[in-house]
Each structure stands twice: as structure tokens, then as C-alpha cells.
Amino acid sequence: KVRVKVIGRINLLPQNLQKLVEEVEKATQNYDKHFLNIAFAYGGRAEIVDAARKIAEKVQRKELKPEEVNEGIFEKYLYTSHLPKQDPDLIIRTSGEERLSGFLLWQSAYSELCFLDVYWPDFRFIDLLRAVRTFQKRKRRFGA
């Protein structure tokens, strides 16, 4: 049992796919042990702008005071707000590219990064083990 969530600007999908996404998300919404997040039309900057817009709308409707806005409140409006833990410990980037390309900008602030010179379709279990082993050798400082 896996909770499925599509993150990103779903409104860019054709209407029939938006309906399908809604049905799948609704059918799996009560699963809370395993999560599958599918990023579609996702950009970290867009996610932050969308969250800021939602907060601004709440402030404008006087449902939220500006001084109440903090990191915790902000995170409630991110695409990943449904996750029990929003900040990934490890982000694995495939393809040999050594950049995040705007992926999870807010959430990745203290994540460890592992860049692998393998393309996603060729990613194997051994590659995952390699990334985890690299992660285990690191001393996490969380920005310190």
C-alpha cells in the first residue's frame, strides 16, 4: 500500500489526466507508510512562488497574520506538505550532472547529495547501495 502524490503544476496536464491523478491520489490518501511522489512540471522556484502566493492569499483574507508566517507555516504550503518528513536526508542525482536543477530547493537545504555517472533508466540496486554507502561515510553538519 503506497500513497501516490503528483507534485508540481498539475493544472498543466490535460483534463483527463488531471482527473486520473485526482482519482489515484484520493484512492491512496489514507496510506501512510510508503510514499511515491511523481514530479510533473515541477520546479523548485515555482513551488516556492506557489507557496508564497497561497500564504499571501490567506493573509489577504485575514486568515493568517504576516507575523505568524515562519518556516513551519511556509512548509505547509509546499508540494511536499503531505509527507511526514519533508527534508530528504539524501538526494541522488543521476546522469553525471553535478547540480540539482532546481529540484526541491527548499527541502534540500541540509540534504546530502550524491552524484552518480549513470542514467536513470540504467540505475541499478548496486548504484543505490553505492550512494547509501557514500552517505553513511559523511558527517552531517546541517549547515554548521
DSSP file (Angstrom, degrees, kcal/mol; ACC not computed):
  #  RESIDUE AA STRUCTURE BP1 BP2  ACC     N-H-->O    O-->H-N    N-H-->O    O-->H-N    TCO  KAPPA ALPHA  PHI   PSI    X-CA   Y-CA   Z-CA
    1    1 A K              0   0    0      0, 0.0    33,-0.5     0, 0.0     2,-0.4   0.000 360.0 360.0 360.0 116.3    0.0    0.0    0.0
    2    2 A V  E     -a   34   0A   0     31,-0.1     2,-0.5    30,-0.1    33,-0.2  -0.973 360.0-131.9-127.0 131.3    1.6    3.2   -1.3
    3    3 A R  E     -a   35   0A   0     31,-2.9    33,-3.0    -2,-0.4     2,-0.5  -0.729  26.1-153.6 -81.8 125.3    0.4    6.7   -1.2
    4    4 A V  E     +a   36   0A   0     -2,-0.5     2,-0.4    20,-0.3    33,-0.2  -0.856  18.5 171.7-104.5 132.8    0.7    8.3   -4.6
    5    5 A K  E     -a   37   0A   0     31,-2.4    33,-2.6    -2,-0.5     2,-0.6  -0.993  22.9-149.0-141.5 131.3    1.1   12.0   -5.0
    6    6 A V  E     -a   38   0A   0     -2,-0.4     2,-0.4    31,-0.2    33,-0.2  -0.898  20.5-162.0 -99.1 122.6    1.9   14.0   -8.1
    7    7 A I  E     +a   39   0A   0     31,-2.3    33,-2.7    -2,-0.6     2,-0.3  -0.843  46.3  47.6-108.2 143.7    3.9   17.2   -7.2
    8    8 A G  E    S-a   40   0A   0     -2,-0.4     2,-1.5    31,-0.2    34,-0.2  -0.861 106.9 -28.0 128.0-164.0    4.2   20.2   -9.5
    9    9 A R    >   +     0   0    0     32,-1.3     3,-2.0    31,-0.6     4,-0.2  -0.637  58.1 174.0 -91.9  82.6    1.8   22.2  -11.6
   10   10 A I  G >   +     0   0    0     -2,-1.5     3,-2.5     1,-0.3    -1,-0.2   0.767  68.3  76.6 -60.7 -28.6   -0.8   19.6  -12.3
   11   11 A N  G 3  S+     0   0    0      1,-0.3    -1,-0.3    -3,-0.2     7,-0.1   0.637  84.0  66.5 -61.7 -11.9   -3.0   22.2  -13.9
   12   12 A L  G <  S+     0   0    0     -3,-2.0    -1,-0.3    28,-0.1    -2,-0.2   0.595  84.2  92.5 -83.9 -11.1   -0.7   21.9  -17.0
   13   13 A L  S <  S-     0   0    0     -3,-2.5     5,-0.0    -4,-0.2    27,-0.0  -0.450  94.1 -91.1 -75.9 154.3   -1.8   18.3  -17.6
   14   14 A P    >>  -     0   0    0      0, 0.0     4,-2.2     0, 0.0     3,-0.7  -0.327  42.8-107.9 -59.6 151.9   -4.7   17.6  -19.9
   15   15 A Q  H 3> S+     0   0    0      1,-0.3     4,-2.2     2,-0.2     5,-0.2   0.852 117.9  54.5 -53.8 -42.2   -8.1   17.5  -18.1
   16   16 A N  H 3> S+     0   0    0      1,-0.2     4,-1.7     2,-0.2    -1,-0.3   0.868 110.5  46.3 -64.6 -35.0   -8.4   13.7  -18.4
   17   17 A L  H <> S+     0   0    0     -3,-0.7     4,-2.8     2,-0.2    -1,-0.2   0.858 108.6  55.3 -74.1 -35.3   -5.0   13.2  -16.8
   18   18 A Q  H  X S+     0   0    0     -4,-2.2     4,-2.4     2,-0.2    -2,-0.2   0.913 109.0  48.8 -59.7 -41.5   -5.8   15.7  -14.0
   19   19 A K  H  X S+     0   0    0     -4,-2.2     4,-2.3     2,-0.2    -2,-0.2   0.906 111.2  49.3 -64.9 -42.4   -8.9   13.6  -13.3
   20   20 A L  H  X S+     0   0    0     -4,-1.7     4,-2.6     2,-0.2     5,-0.2   0.914 110.5  50.3 -63.6 -43.8   -6.9   10.4  -13.2
   21   21 A V  H  X S+     0   0    0     -4,-2.8     4,-2.8     1,-0.2     5,-0.2   0.929 110.7  50.2 -58.6 -46.0   -4.3   12.0  -10.9
   22   22 A E  H  X S+     0   0    0     -4,-2.4     4,-2.3     1,-0.2    -2,-0.2   0.901 111.0  48.8 -60.3 -42.5   -7.1   13.1   -8.6
   23   23 A E  H  X S+     0   0    0     -4,-2.3     4,-2.5     2,-0.2    -2,-0.2   0.922 113.2  45.9 -64.7 -45.3   -8.6    9.6   -8.5
   24   24 A V  H  X S+     0   0    0     -4,-2.6     4,-1.4     2,-0.2   -20,-0.3   0.921 113.9  48.6 -65.5 -44.1   -5.3    7.9   -7.8
   25   25 A E  H  X S+     0   0    0     -4,-2.8     4,-0.6    -5,-0.2     3,-0.2   0.908 113.5  47.3 -62.7 -41.2   -4.4   10.4   -5.1
   26   26 A K  H >< S+     0   0    0     -4,-2.3     3,-0.7    -5,-0.2     4,-0.3   0.906 109.9  52.7 -66.7 -41.3   -7.8   10.0   -3.5
   27   27 A A  H 3< S+     0   0    0     -4,-2.5    -1,-0.2     1,-0.2    -2,-0.2   0.760 120.0  34.0 -65.9 -25.1   -7.7    6.2   -3.6
   28   28 A T  H >< S+     0   0    0     -4,-1.4     3,-1.8    -3,-0.2    -1,-0.2   0.332  84.2 108.5-111.7   6.0   -4.3    6.1   -1.8
   29   29 A Q  T << S+     0   0    0     -3,-0.7    -1,-0.1    -4,-0.6    -2,-0.1   0.714  76.5  53.9 -62.2 -23.0   -4.7    9.1    0.5
   30   30 A N  T 3  S+     0   0    0     -4,-0.3     2,-0.4    -3,-0.2    -1,-0.3   0.496  81.7 102.7 -92.5  -2.7   -5.0    7.1    3.7
   31   31 A Y    <   +     0   0    0     -3,-1.8   -29,-0.1     1,-0.1    -3,-0.0  -0.665  40.0 167.6 -79.3 131.9   -1.8    5.1    3.2
   32   32 A D        +     0   0    0     -2,-0.4    -1,-0.1   -31,-0.1     3,-0.1   0.252  56.3  68.2-133.1  14.4    0.9    6.5    5.4
   33   33 A K  S    S+     0   0    0      1,-0.3     2,-0.4   -32,-0.3   -31,-0.1   0.828 102.8  28.4-102.0 -41.8    3.7    4.0    5.4
   34   34 A H  E     -a    2   0A   0    -33,-0.5   -31,-2.9     2,-0.0     2,-0.4  -0.947  67.6-162.0-124.8 144.4    5.2    4.3    1.9
   35   35 A F  E     -a    3   0A   0     -2,-0.4     2,-0.5   -33,-0.2   -31,-0.2  -0.979  10.6-168.0-130.9 136.2    5.1    7.2   -0.5
   36   36 A L  E     -a    4   0A   0    -33,-3.0   -31,-2.4    -2,-0.4     2,-0.5  -0.968  12.5-170.2-121.4 113.0    5.6    7.6   -4.2
   37   37 A N  E     -a    5   0A   0     -2,-0.5     2,-0.6   -33,-0.2   -31,-0.2  -0.903   3.9-164.0-105.6 126.7    6.0   11.2   -5.4
   38   38 A I  E     -a    6   0A   0    -33,-2.6   -31,-2.3    -2,-0.5     2,-0.6  -0.946  11.2-146.7-111.2 119.0    5.9   11.8   -9.1
   39   39 A A  E     +a    7   0A   0     -2,-0.6     2,-0.4   -33,-0.2   -31,-0.2  -0.759  23.2 172.7 -89.5 121.2    7.2   15.2  -10.1
   40   40 A F  E    S-a    8   0A   0    -33,-2.7   -31,-0.6    -2,-0.6     3,-0.1  -0.997  71.6  -9.5-129.1 131.8    5.4   16.7  -13.2
   41   41 A A  S    S+     0   0    0     -2,-0.4   -32,-1.3   -33,-0.2     2,-0.4   0.910  98.0 164.5  47.3  44.4    6.0   20.2  -14.4
   42   42 A Y        +     0   0    0    -34,-0.2     2,-0.3    -3,-0.1    -1,-0.2  -0.755  18.4 164.1 -98.7 137.7    8.0   20.6  -11.2
   43   43 A G     >  -     0   0    0     -2,-0.4     4,-2.5    -3,-0.1     5,-0.2  -0.962  36.2-136.6-147.8 136.0   10.4   23.4  -10.5
   44   44 A G  H  > S+     0   0    0     58,-1.4     4,-2.0    -2,-0.3    62,-0.2   0.876 107.0  49.4 -60.7 -39.4   11.7   24.4   -7.1
   45   45 A R  H  > S+     0   0    0      2,-0.2     4,-2.7     1,-0.2    -1,-0.2   0.928 110.7  50.1 -65.7 -43.8   11.3   28.1   -7.8
   46   46 A A  H  > S+     0   0    0      1,-0.2     4,-3.0     2,-0.2    -2,-0.2   0.898 108.9  53.2 -60.8 -40.1    7.7   27.6   -9.0
   47   47 A E  H  X S+     0   0    0     -4,-2.5     4,-2.2     2,-0.2    -1,-0.2   0.920 110.8  45.8 -60.9 -44.3    7.0   25.6   -5.8
   48   48 A I  H  X S+     0   0    0     -4,-2.0     4,-2.5     2,-0.2    -2,-0.2   0.905 113.8  48.7 -66.9 -41.8    8.3   28.4   -3.6
   49   49 A V  H  X S+     0   0    0     -4,-2.7     4,-2.6     2,-0.2    -2,-0.2   0.923 111.2  50.3 -63.4 -44.1    6.3   31.0   -5.6
   50   50 A D  H  X S+     0   0    0     -4,-3.0     4,-2.2     1,-0.2    -2,-0.2   0.909 111.9  47.9 -61.1 -41.9    3.1   28.9   -5.4
   51   51 A A  H  X S+     0   0    0     -4,-2.2     4,-2.2     2,-0.2    -2,-0.2   0.925 112.0  49.1 -64.3 -44.5    3.6   28.5   -1.6
   52   52 A A  H  X S+     0   0    0     -4,-2.5     4,-2.6     1,-0.2    -2,-0.2   0.893 110.2  52.2 -62.2 -39.9    4.2   32.3   -1.2
   53   53 A R  H  X S+     0   0    0     -4,-2.6     4,-2.4     2,-0.2    -1,-0.2   0.925 109.0  49.0 -61.4 -45.8    1.1   33.0   -3.3
   54   54 A K  H  X S+     0   0    0     -4,-2.2     4,-2.0     1,-0.2    -2,-0.2   0.898 112.7  48.0 -62.3 -40.6   -1.1   30.8   -1.1
   55   55 A I  H  X S+     0   0    0     -4,-2.2     4,-2.5     2,-0.2    -1,-0.2   0.921 110.2  51.9 -65.8 -43.4    0.2   32.4    2.0
   56   56 A A  H  X S+     0   0    0     -4,-2.6     4,-2.7     1,-0.2    -2,-0.2   0.890 108.5  51.7 -60.2 -39.7   -0.4   35.9    0.6
   57   57 A E  H  X S+     0   0    0     -4,-2.4     4,-2.1     2,-0.2    -1,-0.2   0.908 109.8  49.1 -63.3 -41.8   -4.0   34.9   -0.3
   58   58 A K  H  <>S+     0   0    0     -4,-2.0     5,-2.9     2,-0.2     6,-0.9   0.900 112.4  48.0 -64.0 -40.8   -4.5   33.7    3.3
   59   59 A V  H ><5S+     0   0    0     -4,-2.5     3,-1.5     4,-0.2    -2,-0.2   0.922 110.4  51.7 -64.8 -43.8   -3.1   37.0    4.7
   60   60 A Q  H 3<5S+     0   0    0     -4,-2.7    -2,-0.2     1,-0.3    -1,-0.2   0.868 110.2  48.1 -61.5 -37.1   -5.2   39.0    2.3
   61   61 A R  T 3<5S-     0   0    0     -4,-2.1    -1,-0.3    -5,-0.2    -2,-0.2   0.400 115.7-119.7 -83.2   4.1   -8.4   37.1    3.5
   62   62 A K  T < 5S+     0   0    0     -3,-1.5    -3,-0.2     2,-0.2    -2,-0.1   0.773  81.9 122.0  61.6  29.6   -7.2   37.8    7.1
   63   63 A E  S   <S+     0   0    0     -5,-2.9     2,-0.3     1,-0.2    -4,-0.2   0.529  78.1  29.8 -90.6 -10.2   -6.9   34.0    7.8
   64   64 A L  S    S-     0   0    0     -6,-0.9    -2,-0.2    -5,-0.1    -1,-0.2  -0.990  76.9-134.1-150.5 138.0   -3.3   34.4    8.7
   65   65 A K    >>  -     0   0    0     -2,-0.3     3,-2.0     1,-0.1     4,-0.5  -0.749  22.9-125.0 -93.6 142.9   -1.3   37.3   10.1
   66   66 A P  G >4 S+     0   0    0      0, 0.0     3,-1.4     0, 0.0    -1,-0.1   0.868 111.3  57.3 -53.8 -38.1    2.1   38.2    8.5
   67   67 A E  G 34 S+     0   0    0      1,-0.3     0, 0.0    -3,-0.0     0, 0.0   0.643  98.2  62.3 -70.9 -11.9    3.9   37.8   11.8
   68   68 A E  G <4 S+     0   0    0     -3,-2.0     2,-0.5     2,-0.0    -1,-0.3   0.612  78.5 105.2 -84.3 -13.2    2.6   34.2   12.0
   69   69 A V    <<  +     0   0    0     -3,-1.4     2,-0.2    -4,-0.5     3,-0.0  -0.566  43.5 142.2 -75.0 121.8    4.5   33.2    8.9
   70   70 A N     >  -     0   0    0     -2,-0.5     4,-2.8     1,-0.0     5,-0.2  -0.783  67.3 -77.9-142.4-174.6    7.5   31.2    9.8
   71   71 A E  H  > S+     0   0    0     -2,-0.2     4,-2.6     1,-0.2     5,-0.2   0.905 128.1  51.8 -59.9 -42.3    9.3   28.2    8.3
   72   72 A G  H  > S+     0   0    0      2,-0.2     4,-0.9     1,-0.2    -1,-0.2   0.915 112.4  44.7 -61.7 -44.4    6.8   25.7    9.7
   73   73 A I  H >4 S+     0   0    0     -5,-0.2     3,-0.9     1,-0.2     4,-0.4   0.932 112.6  52.5 -64.2 -45.7    3.9   27.6    8.2
   74   74 A F  H >< S+     0   0    0     -4,-2.8     3,-1.9     1,-0.3     4,-0.2   0.906 104.3  56.0 -57.4 -43.7    5.7   28.0    4.9
   75   75 A E  H >< S+     0   0    0     -4,-2.6     3,-1.1     1,-0.3    -1,-0.3   0.754  94.4  68.2 -63.2 -24.2    6.3   24.3    4.7
   76   76 A K  T << S+     0   0    0     -3,-0.9    -1,-0.3    -4,-0.9    -2,-0.2   0.658 101.5  48.2 -68.2 -14.4    2.6   23.6    5.0
   77   77 A Y  T <  S+     0   0    0     -3,-1.9    -1,-0.2    -4,-0.4    -2,-0.2   0.353  88.1 105.0-108.9   3.4    2.1   25.2    1.5
   78   78 A L  S X  S-     0   0    0     -3,-1.1     3,-1.7    -4,-0.2     4,-0.1  -0.435  84.7-110.8 -79.2 160.2    4.9   23.3   -0.3
   79   79 A Y  T 3  S+     0   0    0      1,-0.3     3,-0.4     2,-0.1    -1,-0.1   0.756 118.0  54.8 -61.1 -24.2    4.1   20.5   -2.7
   80   80 A T  T >   +     0   0    0      1,-0.2     3,-2.0     2,-0.1    -1,-0.3   0.214  69.6 114.1 -95.6  14.7    5.6   18.0   -0.3
   81   81 A S  T <   +     0   0    0     -3,-1.7    -1,-0.2     1,-0.3    -2,-0.1   0.694  67.5  66.2 -62.5 -18.1    3.5   19.1    2.7
   82   82 A H  T 3  S+     0   0    0     -3,-0.4    -1,-0.3    -4,-0.1    -2,-0.1   0.631  82.1  95.9 -77.2 -13.9    1.8   15.6    2.7
   83   83 A L  S <  S-     0   0    0     -3,-2.0     3,-0.2     1,-0.1   -51,-0.0  -0.533  74.8-136.7 -81.5 142.9    5.0   13.9    3.7
   84   84 A P  S    S+     0   0    0      0, 0.0     2,-0.4     0, 0.0    -1,-0.1   0.822 102.1  27.1 -65.7 -29.0    5.7   13.0    7.4
   85   85 A K        -     0   0    0      1,-0.1    -3,-0.0    -5,-0.1    -4,-0.0  -0.949  69.0-176.4-134.3 111.9    9.3   14.2    6.8
   86   86 A Q        +     0   0    0     -2,-0.4    -1,-0.1    -3,-0.2    21,-0.1   0.789  62.9  78.3 -81.6 -27.9    9.8   16.8    4.1
   87   87 A D  S    S-     0   0    0     21,-0.1     2,-0.1    23,-0.0    21,-0.1  -0.727  76.1-140.1 -90.2 112.8   13.5   17.1    4.1
   88   88 A P        -     0   0    0      0, 0.0     3,-0.1     0, 0.0    22,-0.1  -0.457   2.4-149.9 -69.9 140.5   15.3   14.3    2.4
   89   89 A D  S    S+     0   0    0      1,-0.3    23,-2.9    22,-0.2     2,-0.4   0.872  84.5  22.9 -72.2 -38.0   18.5   13.0    4.0
   90   90 A L  E     -b  112   0B   0     21,-0.2     2,-0.5     2,-0.0    -1,-0.3  -0.995  62.1-166.2-135.8 133.1   20.0   12.0    0.7
   91   91 A I  E     -b  113   0B   0     21,-2.6    23,-2.5    -2,-0.4     2,-0.6  -0.986  11.9-157.2-118.0 124.3   19.3   13.2   -2.9
   92   92 A I  E     -b  114   0B   0     -2,-0.5     2,-0.6    21,-0.2    23,-0.2  -0.891   5.1-164.4-102.6 122.0   20.8   11.0   -5.6
   93   93 A R  E     -b  115   0B   0     21,-3.0    23,-2.9    -2,-0.6     3,-0.4  -0.930   9.2-162.8-108.3 120.4   21.3   12.8   -8.9
   94   94 A T    >   +     0   0    0     -2,-0.6     3,-0.6    21,-0.2    25,-0.2  -0.386  60.0  57.0 -91.8 174.9   21.9   10.5  -11.9
   95   95 A S  T 3  S-     0   0    0     23,-2.9    22,-0.2     1,-0.2    24,-0.2   0.365 110.9 -87.8  86.9   0.9   23.3   11.3  -15.3
   96   96 A G  T 3  S+     0   0    0     20,-2.3     2,-0.2    -3,-0.4    -1,-0.2   0.389  86.3 138.1  82.6  -6.5   26.7   12.6  -14.1
   97   97 A E    <   -     0   0    0     -3,-0.6     2,-0.5    19,-0.2    -1,-0.3  -0.554  45.3-151.7 -72.5 136.4   25.3   16.1  -13.8
   98   98 A E        +     0   0    0     -2,-0.2     2,-0.3    -3,-0.1    -1,-0.1  -0.499  64.2  76.6-110.8  62.2   26.5   17.8  -10.6
   99   99 A R  S    S-     0   0    0     -2,-0.5    -2,-0.1     1,-0.0     0, 0.0  -0.968  72.7-130.7-157.7 161.7   23.6   20.2   -9.9
  100  100 A L    >   -     0   0    0     -2,-0.3     3,-1.5    -7,-0.0    -1,-0.0   0.639  30.7-144.5 -93.1 -16.4   20.1   20.0   -8.6
  101  101 A S  T 3  S-     0   0    0      1,-0.3   -57,-0.2   -58,-0.0     4,-0.1   0.856  71.7 -52.0  54.6  38.3   18.5   21.9  -11.4
  102  102 A G  T >  S+     0   0    0      1,-0.2   -58,-1.4   -59,-0.1     3,-0.8   0.572  93.5 155.7  80.8   8.8   16.0   23.5   -9.0
  103  103 A F  T <  S-     0   0    0     -3,-1.5    -1,-0.2     1,-0.3     5,-0.1  -0.578  74.0 -20.3 -76.9 123.5   14.9   20.2   -7.5
  104  104 A L  T 3> S+     0   0    0     -2,-0.4     4,-2.5     3,-0.1    -1,-0.3   0.895  77.5 176.9  47.4  52.9   13.4   20.5   -4.0
  105  105 A L  T <4 S+     0   0    0     -3,-0.8     4,-0.1     1,-0.2    -2,-0.1   0.907  76.4  35.9 -53.5 -49.5   15.1   23.9   -3.4
  106  106 A W  T >4 S+     0   0    0      1,-0.2     3,-1.2   -62,-0.2    -1,-0.2   0.943 120.4  46.7 -70.6 -48.1   13.6   24.4    0.0
  107  107 A Q  T 34 S+     0   0    0      1,-0.3     3,-0.5     2,-0.1    -2,-0.2   0.735 106.0  58.6 -70.7 -24.3   13.6   20.8    1.2
  108  108 A S  T ><  +     0   0    0     -4,-2.5     3,-1.4     1,-0.2    -1,-0.3   0.359  68.1 111.7 -89.7   7.1   17.2   20.1    0.1
  109  109 A A  T <  S+     0   0    0     -3,-1.2    -1,-0.2     1,-0.3    -2,-0.1   0.834  94.9  20.0 -51.2 -39.3   18.8   22.8    2.2
  110  110 A Y  T 3  S+     0   0    0     -3,-0.5    -1,-0.3   -22,-0.1    32,-0.2   0.153  97.4 123.5-118.6  17.7   20.5   20.2    4.5
  111  111 A S    <   -     0   0    0     -3,-1.4     2,-0.3     1,-0.1   -21,-0.2  -0.462  62.4-121.5 -76.7 150.2   20.4   17.1    2.3
  112  112 A E  E     -b   90   0B   0    -23,-2.9   -21,-2.6    -2,-0.1     2,-0.4  -0.734  29.6-142.8 -85.6 143.1   23.5   15.2    1.4
  113  113 A L  E     -b   91   0B   0     -2,-0.3     2,-0.4   -23,-0.2   -21,-0.2  -0.888  16.9-172.8-113.8 138.9   24.0   15.0   -2.3
  114  114 A C  E     -b   92   0B   0    -23,-2.5   -21,-3.0    -2,-0.4     2,-0.6  -0.984   7.8-160.4-131.0 121.6   25.3   12.1   -4.3
  115  115 A F  E     -b   93   0B   0     -2,-0.4     2,-0.4   -23,-0.2   -21,-0.2  -0.895  10.2-169.1-105.9 122.2   26.1   12.5   -8.0
  116  116 A L        -     0   0    0    -23,-2.9   -20,-2.3    -2,-0.6     2,-1.4  -0.905  25.9-136.0-115.7 139.7   26.3    9.3  -10.0
  117  117 A D  S    S+     0   0    0     -2,-0.4     2,-0.3   -22,-0.2   -23,-0.1  -0.372  75.3  98.0 -88.6  56.7   27.5    8.9  -13.6
  118  118 A V  S    S-     0   0    0     -2,-1.4   -23,-2.9     9,-0.0   -22,-0.3  -0.996  74.4-118.3-141.3 140.2   24.7    6.6  -14.6
  119  119 A Y    >>  -     0   0    0     -2,-0.3     3,-1.6   -25,-0.2     4,-0.5  -0.511  29.9-112.4 -80.0 150.5   21.5    7.5  -16.4
  120  120 A W  G >4 S+     0   0    0      1,-0.3     3,-1.6     2,-0.2    -1,-0.1   0.863 115.2  54.7 -52.2 -45.2   18.2    6.9  -14.6
  121  121 A P  G 34 S+     0   0    0      0, 0.0    -1,-0.3     0, 0.0    -2,-0.0   0.791 112.9  45.1 -62.0 -22.9   17.0    4.1  -16.9
  122  122 A D  G <4 S+     0   0    0     -3,-1.6    -2,-0.2     2,-0.1     2,-0.2   0.396  82.3 128.1 -98.2   1.9   20.2    2.3  -16.2
  123  123 A F    <<  -     0   0    0     -3,-1.6     2,-0.2    -4,-0.5    -3,-0.0  -0.406  40.3-170.2 -63.7 126.5   20.1    2.9  -12.4
  124  124 A R    >>  -     0   0    0     -2,-0.2     4,-1.6     1,-0.1     3,-0.5  -0.667  38.7-103.1-116.4 170.2   20.6   -0.5  -10.6
  125  125 A F  H 3> S+     0   0    0      1,-0.2     4,-2.5    -2,-0.2     5,-0.2   0.870 121.5  58.4 -59.3 -37.7   20.3   -1.6   -7.0
  126  126 A I  H 3> S+     0   0    0      1,-0.2     4,-2.2     2,-0.2    -1,-0.2   0.839 102.7  53.9 -63.0 -32.5   24.1   -1.6   -6.7
  127  127 A D  H <> S+     0   0    0     -3,-0.5     4,-2.1     2,-0.2    -1,-0.2   0.894 107.8  49.9 -67.7 -39.8   24.1    2.1   -7.6
  128  128 A L  H  X S+     0   0    0     -4,-1.6     4,-2.6     2,-0.2    -2,-0.2   0.930 110.3  49.9 -62.1 -45.4   21.6    2.7   -4.8
  129  129 A L  H  X S+     0   0    0     -4,-2.5     4,-2.7     1,-0.2    -2,-0.2   0.900 108.9  52.8 -60.4 -41.0   23.9    0.8   -2.4
  130  130 A R  H  X S+     0   0    0     -4,-2.2     4,-2.1     2,-0.2    -1,-0.2   0.911 110.7  47.1 -60.1 -43.6   26.9    2.8   -3.6
  131  131 A A  H  X S+     0   0    0     -4,-2.1     4,-2.4     2,-0.2    -2,-0.2   0.911 112.7  48.5 -65.9 -42.8   25.0    6.1   -2.8
  132  132 A V  H  X S+     0   0    0     -4,-2.6     4,-2.5     2,-0.2    -2,-0.2   0.903 110.3  51.7 -65.1 -40.7   23.9    4.9    0.6
  133  133 A R  H  X S+     0   0    0     -4,-2.7     4,-1.1     2,-0.2    -1,-0.2   0.914 110.3  48.8 -62.2 -42.6   27.4    3.8    1.5
  134  134 A T  H >X S+     0   0    0     -4,-2.1     4,-0.5     1,-0.2     3,-0.5   0.922 111.4  50.5 -60.6 -44.8   28.7    7.2    0.5
  135  135 A F  H >< S+     0   0    0     -4,-2.4     3,-1.2     1,-0.2    -2,-0.2   0.900 105.9  55.3 -60.1 -43.0   26.0    8.8    2.6
  136  136 A Q  H 3< S+     0   0    0     -4,-2.5    -1,-0.2     1,-0.3    -2,-0.2   0.764 103.8  55.5 -65.0 -25.4   26.9    6.7    5.6
  137  137 A K  H << S+     0   0    0     -4,-1.1    -1,-0.3    -3,-0.5    -2,-0.2   0.611  91.4  95.3 -82.3 -12.3   30.5    7.8    5.5
  138  138 A R  S << S-     0   0    0     -3,-1.2     2,-0.7    -4,-0.5   -26,-0.0  -0.455  70.7-135.3 -83.5 152.2   29.6   11.5    5.7
  139  139 A K        -     0   0    0     -2,-0.1     2,-0.3     2,-0.0    -2,-0.1  -0.925  25.2-142.1-104.4 111.0   29.5   13.6    8.8
  140  140 A R        +     0   0    0     -2,-0.7   -29,-0.0     1,-0.1   -30,-0.0  -0.551  27.2 171.6 -79.0 134.3   26.3   15.6    8.6
  141  141 A R    >   -     0   0    0     -2,-0.3     3,-1.7   -31,-0.1    -1,-0.1   0.473  33.7-137.8-120.0  -7.8   26.5   19.2    9.9
  142  142 A F  T 3  S-     0   0    0      1,-0.3   -32,-0.1   -32,-0.2    -2,-0.1   0.890  78.7 -40.6  50.2  47.5   23.1   20.6    8.9
  143  143 A G  T 3         0   0    0    -34,-0.1    -1,-0.3   -33,-0.1   -33,-0.0   0.357 360.0 360.0  89.4  -6.0   24.6   23.9    7.8
  144  144 A A    <         0   0    0     -3,-1.7    -2,-0.1     0, 0.0    -1,-0.1   0.475 360.0 360.0 -83.1 360.0   27.1   24.3   10.6
